[in-house]
């Protein structure tokens, strides 16, 4: 299915949000695609790890241990406008600000009755592609007409990285050193580097060479199919 994008105004590619109704992000809700009318003034990537800071009894200092990595966060800030004074502002139908807000909420925030939750999302802007679920939307109305109706609002969206559980499990299996991997050696690659990528230990390259009946792990021809078997590191 082809999405009605990209949208270009005054030669500037617009950021846009594609809602999906499935957690694998395979079924886009094309009618709800939301084009951010004027590109975000900024976006912020949040990276966070959990650390185990517990110390042994009686200790004052000690090593900080890694516990886990949290999903990445993304924050977008942009304006919604109803003054018709912003060049390149994308607003089909010339919707007022409150209607623009409702359109945004329908794509990101409102419950989708078919899946009983808000939609899954994918954000595109230039080199940014981010699969996510919504965490918060903060809307600050900053300008009003004489009747007190908002004609400008600043929107701050906070999103949390999303990956389908089955895909996440598959990726963890594909990268696990406890299963057999088969790789083609590419030009410029070294067997010890590949061993380090899979086992996190380059010194296991000798066992990999032995498993592949190689007399040396050096100068292996590009295109050679290499098998990386499960290796019990405790017995090496």
ABEGO torsion letter per residue (X at the ends): XBBBOBBBBGGBBBBBBBBBABAAGABBBAAABBBBABBBABBBBBBBBBBBABBBBGBABBBBBBABBBBBBBBBBBBBBAAGABBGBBBBGGBBAAAAAAAAAAAAABBBAAAGBBBBBBBBBEABBBBBBBABBBBBBABBBAAGBBABBBBBBBBBBBBBAAAAAAAAAAABAABBBBBBBBBGBBAAAAAAAAAGBAAAAAAAAAAAGBABABGBBBGBBBBBBBBBAAAX
